[in-house]
Amino acid sequence: MTADLQRQMDQAAEWLAASHHAVAFTGAGISTDSGLPDFRGPDGVWTRRDAGLPPPKWGVEPSRVRPNASHLALVELERMGRLSFLISQNVDNLHLESGFPAERLAELHGNGRLMRCLGCEARFTFGQVGWDRRVWGEGYRSLRPLKGQPRCPLCKGRIVSSVVNFGDPLPAKELEAAFTHSAGCDVFFAIGSSLVVSPANDMPRMAVEAGAKLILLNRGETPFDDVADLRIDAGIGAVLPPVVERVKGLVAGKA
């Protein structure tokens, strides 16, 4: 580890330890250590597609994908009271599986393990609503409803996959919560995202305009590199867990 990287990690930890309302924002990069490919990295899904190449291979079998140390570090940061809210673009369910509280999480692009009601926006597992994908398919919003398919157990509305596909609107409650917390935070920590997808990339901009510190941890350029207070170009797994350990020490020292 270089002295400059250590200095950057120490600075990130100090800001997080002193924060009163920190927000984390995660993209696909946080899940690569779990074996999932990212999207816009050098070997990402969209990068390879644009080059006319087949999709990248997963690092592990889908059934063996588990939360990694970086997911768990965010859980620890929330438990210390130094992370008020988490915004994620990921649909892999790894934040919830890691133990991050659902009430402090906005999954902007949905969750591949959950379904949601178009009427009341409640979310359910496939088992809770009796949705058998072998019978009813994936249940994407764009697909025509099938006669007799399960309905919402709360309001009898139509239930669909919570995954947001191209052309689908983002979930209203999650989007509103994400914007509210972005506007009210004092630290905005973007992790593993190229920050090029709208309207999600309005959130770091809103945070900066409100006076928050902007920390970027990402391999590759983002549109916010020039306005970030701290830009860390390094592997997430090598940075985030040690930063959270440093925060733990700083918080304990204040107690």
PAMARSE-664516 format. One line per 10 residues: their letters; for each residue y negated, z negated, x negated of N, C-alpha, C. Coordinates in steps of 0.2 Angstrom, whole numbers, plus 5000, padded with zeros to 4 digits. Atoms other than C-alpha are relative to their C-alpha. Example, Ala and Ser with C-alpha at 12.3 -4.5 7.8 and 13.67 -1.06 7.14 Angstrom:
# PAMARSE-664516
as> 5006:5000:4996:5022:4961:4938:4994:5000:4996; 5006:5001:5004:5005:4964:4932:4995:4997:5004;
# end
This chain:
# PAMARSE-664516
mtadlqrqmd> 5006:5000:4996:5000:5000:5000:4994:5000:4996; 5006:4999:5004:4983:5005:4993:4995:4994:5002; 5005:5006:4999:4969:4992:4992:4995:5002:5006; 5004:4998:4995:4959:5003:5004:5003:4999:5007; 4997:5002:4994:4972:5002:5017:5001:4993:5002; 5000:5007:4999:4974:4984:5015:4993:4997:5003; 5007:5002:4998:4955:4982:5017:4999:5002:5008; 5000:4998:4993:4956:4992:5034:5004:4996:5004; 4996:5004:4996:4970:4982:5040:4997:4993:5001; 5003:5006:5000:4961:4966:5036:4994:5000:5005;
qaaewlaash> 5005:4999:4996:4946:4972:5045:5002:5001:5008; 4998:5000:4993:4955:4977:5061:5003:4993:5002; 4997:5007:4998:4964:4960:5061:4994:4995:5002; 5006:5004:4999:4947:4951:5060:4996:5002:5006; 5003:4998:4994:4939:4961:5074:5004:4998:5006; 4996:5002:4995:4954:4958:5085:5000:4992:5001; 5000:5008:5000:4955:4939:5081:4994:4998:5003; 5007:5002:4997:4936:4938:5086:4999:5002:5007; 5002:4997:4994:4937:4948:5101:5001:4996:5006; 5000:5003:4994:4935:4942:5119:5003:5004:5005;
havaftgagi> 4997:4995:4995:4941:4958:5128:5002:5006:4996; 4998:4994:5004:4951:4970:5117:5005:5004:5005; 4996:4995:4996:4959:4985:5125:5004:5004:4994; 4996:4995:5005:4973:4995:5116:5002:5006:5005; 4999:4994:4997:4976:5013:5120:5006:5004:4996; 4995:4997:5004:4993:5021:5115:5002:5007:5003; 4998:4993:4999:4999:5039:5114:5007:5000:4997; 4993:4999:5002:5016:5046:5109:5002:4998:4993; 4999:5002:5007:5014:5041:5091:5003:4993:4999; 4998:5007:5001:5018:5023:5094:5008:5000:5001;
stdsglpdfr> 4993:5000:4998:5036:5028:5100:5004:5004:4995; 4996:4996:5004:5041:5039:5086:5005:4996:4996; 4995:5004:5003:5049:5025:5077:5006:4998:5004; 4994:5001:4995:5060:5023:5092:5004:5006:5000; 4996:4994:5000:5066:5040:5089:4998:5006:5004; 5003:4995:4996:5055:5050:5101:4995:5004:4996; 5005:4996:5003:5045:5065:5096:4993:4999:5003; 5007:5000:4998:5026:5065:5097:4999:5007:5003; 5001:4994:4997:5017:5079:5105:4995:5005:4996; 5004:4996:5004:5003:5085:5093:5000:4999:4993;
gpdgvwtrrd> 4999:5001:5007:5009:5079:5077:5002:5006:4996; 4998:4994:5004:5014:5091:5063:5007:5003:5003; 4993:4998:4997:5032:5092:5071:5000:4999:5007; 5000:5002:4993:5026:5088:5089:5003:5005:5005; 4998:4996:4995:5032:5095:5105:4995:5006:5001; 5005:4995:4999:5016:5105:5108:4999:5004:4994; 5001:4996:5006:5014:5110:5090:5005:5005:4999; 4994:4995:5001:5031:5118:5089:5000:5005:5005; 5000:4995:4995:5029:5126:5106:4995:5006:4998; 5006:4995:5001:5012:5134:5101:5002:5005:4994;
aglpppkwgv> 4998:4996:5006:5021:5140:5085:5006:5005:5002; 4994:4996:4998:5035:5148:5095:5006:4997:4998; 4994:5004:5002:5048:5135:5089:5003:4996:5006; 4997:5004:4995:5060:5126:5099:4998:4992:5000; 5002:5007:5000:5057:5108:5104:5003:4996:4994; 4997:5005:5006:5059:5094:5090:5006:4996:5003; 4995:5005:4998:5075:5084:5090:4998:4993:5001; 5002:5008:5000:5075:5066:5095:5004:4997:4994; 4997:5003:5005:5079:5054:5082:5006:4996:5001; 4994:5003:4998:5092:5045:5092:5002:5003:5007;
epsrvrpnas> 4998:4998:4993:5102:5048:5108:4996:4997:5005; 5004:5003:4995:5092:5045:5123:5002:4993:5003; 4997:5006:4997:5103:5031:5129:4999:4994:4995; 5001:5005:5005:5099:5022:5112:4993:4998:4998; 5007:5001:5001:5080:5022:5113:4998:4993:5002; 5002:5007:4998:5073:5005:5112:4993:4999:4997; 5007:5002:5003:5055:4997:5109:5001:4999:4993; 5000:5002:5007:5051:4996:5091:4995:4994:4998; 5004:5006:5002:5041:4983:5081:4993:5001:5002; 5007:4999:4998:5024:4991:5086:4999:4998:5007;
hlalvelerm> 5000:5002:4993:5028:4989:5104:5000:4992:5001; 4999:5007:5000:5033:4971:5101:4994:4997:4997; 5006:5003:5003:5017:4968:5091:4995:5000:5005; 5005:5000:4995:5006:4973:5106:5002:4994:5005; 4998:5006:4995:5016:4960:5117:4998:4994:4996; 5002:5006:5003:5013:4947:5104:4992:4999:5000; 5008:5001:5000:4994:4951:5103:4998:4998:5007; 5002:5002:4993:4993:4949:5122:5002:4993:5001; 4998:5007:4999:5002:4933:5122:4996:4995:4996; 5005:5004:5004:4990:4926:5109:4993:5000:5003;
grlsflisqn> 5006:4999:4997:4976:4931:5121:4995:5004:4996; 5004:4996:5003:4969:4944:5110:5001:5007:5002; 4999:4994:4997:4974:4959:5120:4999:4999:5008; 5001:5001:4993:4967:4960:5138:5003:5005:5004; 4998:4994:4996:4973:4977:5143:5003:5005:4996; 4997:4994:5003:4984:4991:5138:5000:5006:5004; 5000:4993:4996:4982:5009:5143:5005:5004:4996; 4995:4996:5003:4996:5021:5139:5000:5007:5003; 4998:4993:4998:4999:5040:5140:5007:5001:5000; 4993:4999:5000:5017:5037:5138:5004:4999:5006;
vdnlhlesgf> 4996:5001:4994:5031:5039:5151:5007:4997:4998; 4993:5002:5002:5045:5032:5141:5002:4993:5002; 4998:5007:4997:5045:5014:5149:5000:4995:4994; 4999:5005:5006:5045:5006:5131:4995:4994:5000; 5004:5006:5000:5030:4995:5134:5002:4995:5005; 4998:5005:4995:5037:4987:5150:5007:4997:4997; 4994:5003:5003:5054:4986:5141:4999:4995:4995; 5002:5005:5005:5046:4977:5127:4998:4993:5002; 5002:5006:4997:5040:4964:5139:4993:4999:5001; 5007:5000:4998:5022:4969:5141:4999:4999:5007;
paerlaelhg> 5001:5001:4993:5016:4962:5157:4997:5006:5004; 5002:4994:4996:5014:4976:5171:4993:4999:5002; 5007:5001:4997:4998:4968:5178:4995:5002:4995; 5005:4999:5005:4990:4971:5161:5001:5007:4997; 4998:4994:5002:4996:4989:5159:4998:5006:5005; 5001:4994:4996:4990:5006:5165:5004:5006:4997; 4997:4994:5002:5002:5020:5163:4997:5006:5003; 5004:4994:4998:4991:5035:5165:5004:5006:5002; 4995:4994:4999:5005:5048:5165:5006:4998:5004; 4995:5002:4996:5017:5038:5175:5006:4997:4995;
ngrlmrclgc> 4995:5003:5003:5034:5031:5170:5007:5003:5002; 4994:4996:4998:5051:5041:5169:5005:4996:5003; 4994:5004:4997:5061:5026:5175:4997:4997:5007; 5003:5003:4994:5050:5022:5190:4998:5006:5005; 5002:4996:4995:5046:5030:5207:4994:4997:5003; 5005:5003:4996:5030:5027:5217:4999:5003:5007; 5001:4997:4993:5024:5029:5235:4993:5003:5000; 5006:4996:4999:5011:5042:5239:4995:4996:5005; 5004:5004:4995:5005:5030:5253:4997:4994:4997; 5003:5006:5002:5003:5013:5246:5000:4999:4992;
earftfgqvg> 4999:5000:5008:5006:5017:5227:5004:4995:4997; 4995:5004:5003:5019:5004:5225:5005:5003:4996; 4995:4997:5005:5031:5007:5211:5007:4996:5001; 4993:5002:4999:5050:5005:5212:5005:5003:4994; 4995:4996:5004:5065:5008:5201:5004:5004:5004; 4996:4996:4996:5077:5021:5207:5005:4996:5004; 4995:5004:4996:5090:5008:5212:4997:4996:5006; 5003:5004:4995:5077:4998:5222:4999:5004:5006; 5001:4996:4994:5074:5013:5234:5006:5004:5001; 4994:4996:4999:5092:5020:5233:4999:5007:4998;
wdrrvwgegy> 5001:4993:5002:5086:5036:5224:5006:5002:4995; 4995:4997:5004:5101:5045:5217:4998:5007:4998; 5003:4994:5002:5095:5059:5206:5005:5006:5001; 4995:4995:4999:5112:5068:5208:5000:5003:5007; 5001:4997:4993:5108:5070:5227:4993:5002:5001; 5007:4999:4998:5089:5070:5228:4996:5004:4994; 5004:4996:5005:5084:5078:5211:4996:4995:4997; 5005:5004:5004:5070:5071:5200:4995:4997:5005; 5005:5002:4995:5058:5069:5215:4993:5001:4998; 5007:4999:5002:5043:5076:5207:4996:5002:5006;
rslrplkgqp> 5005:4999:4994:5028:5077:5218:4999:5008:5002; 5001:4993:4999:5027:5096:5216:5006:5003:5004; 4994:4998:4997:5045:5098:5223:5000:4999:5008; 4999:5001:4993:5048:5101:5242:5004:4994:5002; 4996:5005:4998:5054:5085:5250:5006:5002:5004; 4994:4999:4997:5072:5085:5256:5001:4996:5006; 4998:5004:4994:5078:5080:5273:5004:4994:4999; 4996:5006:5001:5084:5062:5273:4999:4996:4994; 5001:5004:5006:5078:5057:5256:4997:4993:5001; 5003:5006:4999:5073:5039:5254:4993:4999:5001;
rcplckgriv> 5007:5001:4999:5056:5033:5260:4998:4993:4997; 5003:5007:5003:5045:5018:5253:5003:4995:5005; 4998:5005:4996:5053:5002:5259:4994:4995:5003; 5006:5004:4998:5035:4994:5261:4997:5004:5006; 5004:4996:4995:5026:5008:5271:5003:5006:5003; 4996:4994:4998:5039:5021:5274:4996:5007:4998; 5003:4994:5003:5028:5034:5264:5005:5003:4996; 4996:4996:5005:5035:5047:5253:5000:4998:4993; 4999:5002:5007:5041:5042:5236:5002:5006:4996; 4999:4994:5005:5040:5053:5221:5001:4997:4993;
ssvvnfgdpl> 5000:5003:5007:5043:5051:5203:4993:4998:4998; 5007:5002:5002:5029:5042:5195:4997:5004:4994; 5003:4996:5005:5028:5054:5181:4995:5005:5002; 5006:4996:4999:5012:5064:5181:5001:5007:4997; 4999:4993:5003:5016:5083:5179:4993:5004:5000; 5006:4996:5000:5003:5096:5175:4998:5002:5007; 5003:4998:4994:4992:5099:5190:5000:4994:5005; 5000:5006:4995:4996:5082:5198:4994:4995:4998; 5005:5005:5001:4982:5069:5200:5003:4994:4996; 4998:5007:5003:4983:5053:5189:5000:4995:5005;
pakeleaaft> 5000:5006:4995:4987:5037:5198:4993:4997:5001; 5007:5002:4999:4971:5031:5206:4999:4992:4997; 5001:5007:5002:4973:5012:5203:5001:4999:4993; 4999:5000:5007:4979:5014:5185:4994:5003:4997; 5006:4996:5003:4964:5026:5181:4994:4995:5001; 5005:5004:4999:4952:5014:5189:5000:4994:4996; 5000:5006:5004:4958:4999:5180:4999:5002:4992; 5001:4998:5007:4958:5009:5163:4993:5001:4999; 5007:4999:5001:4940:5014:5165:4996:4993:5000; 5003:5006:5000:4935:4997:5170:5001:4995:4994;
hsagcdvffa> 4999:5004:5006:4943:4988:5155:4997:5004:4994; 5004:4996:5005:4936:5002:5144:4993:4998:4999; 5007:5001:5000:4919:4999:5149:4998:4993:4999; 5002:5007:5002:4920:4980:5147:5003:4997:4994; 4997:5002:5006:4929:4979:5131:4995:4999:4994; 5004:5001:5006:4922:4973:5114:5004:5003:4994; 4996:4997:5005:4936:4981:5104:5005:5005:5004; 4996:4995:4997:4945:4998:5109:5004:5002:4994; 4995:4998:5005:4961:5001:5098:5004:5005:5002; 4996:4994:4998:4968:5018:5100:5005:5001:4995;
igsslvvspa> 4994:5000:5004:4985:5020:5093:5005:5006:5001; 4995:4994:4999:4995:5036:5090:4998:5005:5005; 5002:4995:4995:4985:5047:5101:4995:5005:4997; 5004:4995:5003:4976:5063:5096:4993:5000:5004; 5006:5001:4996:4963:5059:5110:4997:5006:5002; 5003:4994:4998:4961:5076:5116:5001:5002:5008; 4998:4998:4993:4968:5075:5134:4995:4996:5005; 5005:5003:4995:4955:5072:5148:5004:4998:5006; 5006:5004:5001:4951:5061:5157:5001:4994:4995; 4999:5006:5004:4959:5048:5146:4996:5000:4994;
ndmprmavea> 5005:5001:5006:4948:5053:5131:4993:4998:5002; 5007:5002:4998:4933:5048:5141:5000:4992:4999; 5000:5007:5000:4939:5030:5139:4997:4997:4993; 5003:5003:5007:4936:5027:5120:4992:5002:5000; 5007:4999:5000:4919:5036:5123:4996:4995:5004; 5003:5005:4996:4915:5024:5137:4999:4994:4996; 5000:5007:5004:4919:5009:5126:4995:5000:4994; 5005:4999:5006:4909:5016:5111:4992:4999:5003; 5006:5000:4997:4894:5019:5123:4998:4993:5002; 5002:5007:4998:4895:5001:5129:5000:4995:4994;
gaklillnrg> 5001:5004:5006:4895:4994:5111:5006:4997:4997; 4994:5002:5002:4913:4991:5108:5002:5003:4993; 4997:4998:5006:4921:4992:5091:5006:5005:5001; 4995:4995:4999:4932:5008:5090:5004:5000:4994; 4995:5000:5005:4948:5007:5079:5005:5006:5002; 4996:4994:4999:4958:5023:5077:5006:4999:4995; 4994:5000:5004:4976:5022:5070:5004:5006:5002; 4997:4994:4998:4983:5039:5070:5001:5005:4994; 4999:4995:5005:4991:5052:5059:4997:5007:5002; 5003:4994:4998:4980:5068:5060:4993:4998:5003;
etpfddvadl> 5007:5001:4998:4962:5071:5066:5000:4999:5008; 5002:5001:4993:4954:5066:5083:4993:5002:5000; 5007:4998:4999:4938:5071:5091:4995:4994:4999; 5004:5006:5000:4932:5053:5088:5000:4997:4993; 5000:5003:5007:4934:5051:5069:4993:4999:4997; 5006:5002:5002:4916:5052:5066:4996:4995:5003; 5003:5005:4997:4911:5039:5078:5004:4993:5000; 4996:5006:5000:4925:5027:5075:4997:4995:4995; 5002:5005:5004:4920:5010:5067:5005:4999:4994; 4995:5001:5005:4937:5010:5058:5005:5006:5001;
ridagigavl> 4995:4995:4999:4949:5025:5055:5005:4999:4995; 4994:5002:5004:4966:5021:5049:5005:5006:5000; 4995:4994:5000:4977:5037:5044:5006:4997:4996; 4993:5002:5003:4994:5029:5041:5005:4999:5005; 4995:5001:4995:5010:5026:5049:4999:4993:5004; 5001:5005:4995:5009:5015:5065:5005:4994:4998; 4996:5006:5002:5024:5004:5060:4999:4997:4994; 5001:5003:5006:5018:5001:5043:4993:4996:5001; 5006:5003:4999:5001:4995:5050:4999:4995:5006; 5002:5005:4995:5001:4987:5067:5004:4994:5000;
ppvvervkgl> 4997:5007:5001:5014:4973:5065:4997:4996:4995; 5004:5004:5005:5006:4967:5049:4993:4998:5002; 5007:5001:4998:4989:4968:5057:5001:4994:5005; 4999:5005:4995:4995:4957:5072:5002:4993:4997; 4998:5006:5003:5003:4945:5060:4994:4997:4997; 5006:5003:5003:4986:4943:5051:4996:4997:5006; 5004:5003:4995:4978:4940:5068:5003:4994:5002; 4997:5006:4998:4990:4927:5072:4998:4994:4995; 5003:5005:5005:4985:4918:5055:4993:4998:5001; 5007:5001:4999:4967:4920:5059:4999:4995:5006;
vagka> 5000:5004:4994:4969:4913:5077:5002:4993:4999; 4998:5007:5001:4979:4898:5071:4995:4996:4995; 5005:5004:5004:4966:4894:5058:4994:4998:5003; 5006:5002:4996:4953:4893:5071:5002:4994:5005; 4998:5005:4995:4963:4881:5082:4999:4993:4997;
# end
